């Protein structure tokens, strides 16, 4: 396995409320996490850092070695972290209303467990085709599902950044949890909406099919999002199923 990741403040924001990291447990399994903080004066970066660092620390203590065990573990931990963010938000006035999106991947060579809440995404690149694995928990995606607007219109909708699910906002943190098969040569891309609002799927697919290294692909995607305006923080993580190196 080879993993590379990069985050950028973008061109318009004063702070980076995205957080990304990769962790390894005592059985040698890997957890990759991206979070995009929302709300509060400084609350967004606190919420995203809490989610990633807490989940990562807990994962490092585990010996879980199967997708089935990973599903049970991540479900329990996300629920607990949701309450931790709520508790912290209630303790400090300047953090009130903070929350975060989350997309997490637990990698098991032939399978990957994906958990997500909000509009940070996971994509699978296989045999030259890009497929979005996660579903956005956003207002515009609900409008698309109901047939009220097209996917093209959703990209430019004035409320495209309104998410309807996140960690830290409600006691009921309804996240999606799925397991997908992996084959040699697959690429798993995780990202915040700072990428997908600036760079479309065809452009992402073109980068992932290139001969660049995973790190070079992350760099190019960040550069493309910034060149398109960089309206938000941008974070990308790429997992290539085929080698063992880790770079950041």
N, C-alpha and C positions, 0 to 999 in steps of 0.2 A: 504494500500500500504506500502511496505517496500523497501527502497532504500539503497544501500551501494555502495561505490566507493573507488577506490584506484589508485594512480599513482606512478610510479617508474622511476627513471632515467635510469634504465637498467644497463648493465655491460660494455658498450663501450663508452657511451657519457659523455661529461663533464657537460652538462646542460640539464635540462628537459624543452623541448619546448611544451609539452602537457599541457593542462589546462582543468579542469573539475569542474563542480559545479551543484547544484540543487537549484532552486528558486521557491517560492510560491507567487502567486498573491493575490489580495484583495478578490477574489472569492474562495480562497482556492485551486486553481488548481496548478499543478506542471509542471515545465519546467526543463528537464535535458539536459545538453550540454557537449559535448566533442569536443575539437579542438586540432589539431596537427600542430604546426607552421612550416613554411618552409622559407628558403631564408634569405639573409642578415647576417651580422656578429652576431648581436643579435636580428635580426628582427623577427625570428620565434616565440620566446617567447612573444614578444610584440604583434604580430598579433593574436596569440591564446588567450592571456589574454584580448586583446581588444574585440574580438568577443564574448567571454563568458561573461565577466563582463558587457559589454554594453547591450547585448541582455537580460541578466538576470535583470539588473537594470530597463530597460524599461518594462519588463514583470511584475515586482513587482508592477508597478504603474497601471496595467490594472485591469479590472473587467471582462474580457472575460471568458465565462463559457461554451462555446460550441465548438466542433471541427470545425464547419464552421467558426466561428469567429477566432479561432486559426490559421486556414490556411491562412486567409487574413492577419492577424497580422504578422505571421512569414515571409510571403513572402515580405511584405513591409519592415520589419526590417532587413532581410538579405540583401536585395538590398541596403538599407541605410548603413549598416555596411560595405559592400564591398567598397563603396565609401569612407567611413571614413578611412579604412585601406590604400586605395590608396592615399588619401590626406596626411596621416601621413607619408607614405613611401616617398612621394615627398618632404616633409619638411626637412627630415634628411637623409644625405648621407649614414650613417651607417645602415639605415633601408630600403634603396632602394631595391626593388625587394622582399620585405617580403610578405608573404601570409599565409594562413592557411586552412586546411580542417575543416569541421564542420559536426557533426551529432547531431541533436537536437530532443527531444521527448517531446511533450505536452500530458500529461496523463489525461484521462477523464473516468476512471473506466471501461467503456465498449468499449472505443475506444482510440487509440493513434495516434496522428499526428506526422509523421516523416519527417524531412527535412535533406537533406545531400548534401554535395559537397566535392569531393575528394575521399579518400579511407578509411576514418574512417567509421566503419560499425555499423549497428543495426541488431540483430538477434532476432527471436522469438522462444522460447522453449515452445512447447505445446504437451501434451500427450506423452512425451518421445522423440519427434522429434524436431530437430533443423533446422530452416529455416532462411536463410539470407534474410532480408527484403530490404536492400539497394543494389545498384549496384555501384561497384567501378568505379570511373572516372579516370582510369589509362590506360597507354599504353598497358600493358600486357592484361588487360581485353578486350580492343578493339581487340587485336590479337586473343584472345580466341573466341570472338563473331564472328570474321571473319573465324574461323576454321583454323587459321594458326598455332596455338599451342594448346596443351591440357591444361586442368586446372592443372594437375599435373606438367607439364612443367612450367606453369606460376609461381608456388611457388618458383622455383629456377632460374627464368629468370634473367639475369644480369641487366635488366632495370625494375625490378618489382616495384621499388620505384618511377618511373616517373609518376606523375599524370598530367592529361590533363585539369582538372578543379580545381579551388580553389578560395577562397575569397582573394581579394586584388591584383590580377594579371591582371585582365581584367575588363573593364567597363561592360562587359556582363558576369555576374556571373550566369551561368546556373546551378541551383540547382534542385534536385528532391524533390517533395513534395507529400506525400501520406498519407491516413488515413487507419488504419487497425482495425478490431474488436478485442476486448480483452475479454477473459472469465476467470472466477475464476481459479487460478492455473497457469496462464500464467507467464512466465518469459521473460522480455525484457533485452537483453544484448547489451550494447553499448561499443565500444572499438576502439582504434587506431591500426594501422598496426603493432605496436610493439608487440601486442599479436598475431595477425593472421599470421604474418610471421614466428613466432616461434612455435605456437601451432595450430594443425589442427582442423578441425570441429569435428571430432570424439572425440578427447580429450576434447574439450570444452563441447560437449554433455555429456560426462561421468561425468564431474564436475557438470554440472547443474542438472543432474538427481540424484545426491547424496543427502544425508539427511543433509548436512551442511547448516548453515545459509547463507543468502546472503553475509554477510561480510566475512565469512569463504570461500565462493566460490570465491569472488574477490581476497582474499589473495592467494588462491591456484593457480588461473590462473596467477597471477603476478609471483608467485614462479616458476611455470612451464616455463613461458617465459624466466625468468632469468636463469633457469637451462639449457635451450636449447641454451643459448648463450647471451641472452639479448642484441641483436645488436642495439636496438633502445629504445627510451623511451616507456614505456608501461602504458596504462591507461585503466581501465575497470570500468564499472558502471552497476549494476544489479538492475532492478526493478521487484519486485515480487508482482503480483496482488493478494492480499489476506489479507494484514494487513496494519497497519497505521504507523509503526515505521519508523524513518529515522536515519541512522547511517553513519558515515564516518570514 
